[in-house]
Amino acid sequence: QVQLVESGGGLVQPGGSLRLSCAASRSIFSRNAADWYRQAPGKERELVATLTPGGSTNYADSVKGRFTISRDNANTVYLQMNSLKPEDTAVYYCHAVVAAGQYRYNYWGQGTQVTVSS
């Protein structure tokens, strides 16, 4: 069992920055990919960024050049968000799929609210 805990959300003005953190209860990110998703009111949850164990990254077109996903150890993943726009307002979720033998387990954090508004 793995717990993911996000932090760092809040209210920011357009053009501002925030850094989200995702802390895992076990050292899973050295062997498993990490993702950030977001869900805005009335919309489906969408994939924002992915970081593979090897360090490769992938971003949604809407955040390319503005967001950066990174890892500083096997327990913590970050999402640096710059040049924020009102349309970035959403609840942001950390996600990991952990392999255990033949099984794959999906883990989600509780989410952290990001509001971009003047």
Secondary structure, DSSP 4 states (H G I P E B T S, - for coil): ---EEEE--EEE-TT--EEEEEEESS--TTTS-EEEEEE-TTS--EEEEEE-TTS-EEE-TTTTTTEEEEESSSSEEEEEE-S--GGG-EEEEEEEEEEETTEEEEEE---EEEEE--
